[in-house]
Amino acid sequence: MRRVGRGERGAATVEVVLLFPAMILMVWIALGAGMYHWGRTAALNAAQTGAAAAAAEDGTIADCARAAQDMARVGDALSDLRVSCSLTSTTATATVSGSVLSLVPGWTPSLTLTATVPVERIT
């Protein structure tokens, strides 16, 4: 009498060996996308914070730069941080640029985000 399924012995091991690299690659890509999103969120938050600081009643460009730099350094999501601010009679603008952490050696994606808000006026 012959046993059923005897010819497929070890098939599960082969399937795992073939699928494991693909699963690891998917996790690696998901982690990389998460790190990019984290850096983008940090840069946007820093730009909004800087623009809001400059748009305050007595806000200055120095207030904008200080607030944006302080906010961008929280969590170490960005490296090579650059902040520029501009202030007109109606708007305050902050631009934050930097490099995002990466899981791929030798590749550091960069981003630039800008936030513009109206200047507060007391009437």
Solvent accessible surface area in square Angstrom, and as a share of the most:
residue,aa,sasa,rsa
1,M,246,1.10
2,R,209,0.76
3,R,176,0.64
4,V,155,0.89
5,G,53,0.50
6,R,146,0.53
7,G,77,0.74
8,E,129,0.58
9,R,208,0.76
10,G,43,0.41
11,A,40,0.31
12,A,70,0.54
13,T,89,0.52
14,V,88,0.51
15,E,101,0.45
16,V,95,0.54
17,V,96,0.55
18,L,128,0.63
19,L,107,0.53
20,F,112,0.47
21,P,82,0.51
22,A,50,0.39
23,M,105,0.47
24,I,83,0.42
25,L,103,0.51
26,M,132,0.59
27,V,86,0.49
28,W,117,0.41
29,I,107,0.54
30,A,63,0.49
31,L,100,0.50
32,G,26,0.25
33,A,62,0.48
34,G,41,0.39
35,M,46,0.20
36,Y,88,0.33
37,H,122,0.54
38,W,118,0.41
39,G,0,0.00
40,R,103,0.38
41,T,68,0.40
42,A,17,0.13
43,A,0,0.00
44,L,55,0.27
45,N,68,0.35
46,A,0,0.00
47,A,0,0.00
48,Q,89,0.40
49,T,41,0.24
50,G,0,0.00
51,A,0,0.00
52,A,57,0.44
53,A,28,0.22
54,A,2,0.02
55,A,5,0.04
56,A,39,0.30
57,E,105,0.47
58,D,125,0.65
59,G,14,0.14
60,T,66,0.38
61,I,87,0.44
62,A,57,0.44
63,D,43,0.22
64,C,0,0.00
65,A,29,0.23
66,R,135,0.49
67,A,24,0.19
68,A,0,0.00
69,Q,62,0.28
70,D,85,0.44
71,M,66,0.29
72,A,1,0.01
73,R,147,0.54
74,V,104,0.60
75,G,45,0.43
76,D,106,0.55
77,A,1,0.01
78,L,20,0.10
79,S,51,0.33
80,D,97,0.50
81,L,45,0.23
82,R,134,0.49
83,V,28,0.16
84,S,67,0.43
85,C,26,0.16
86,S,57,0.37
87,L,63,0.31
88,T,80,0.46
89,S,95,0.62
90,T,67,0.39
91,T,49,0.28
92,A,0,0.00
93,T,31,0.18
94,A,0,0.00
95,T,31,0.18
96,V,0,0.00
97,S,14,0.09
98,G,0,0.00
99,S,13,0.09
100,V,2,0.01
101,L,76,0.38
102,S,35,0.23
103,L,53,0.27
104,V,69,0.40
105,P,126,0.79
106,G,89,0.86
107,W,143,0.50
108,T,90,0.52
109,P,19,0.12
110,S,77,0.50
111,L,17,0.08
112,T,85,0.50
113,L,26,0.13
114,T,74,0.43
115,A,10,0.08
116,T,80,0.46
117,V,43,0.24
118,P,104,0.65
119,V,32,0.18
120,E,104,0.47
121,R,159,0.58
122,I,136,0.69
123,T,169,0.98
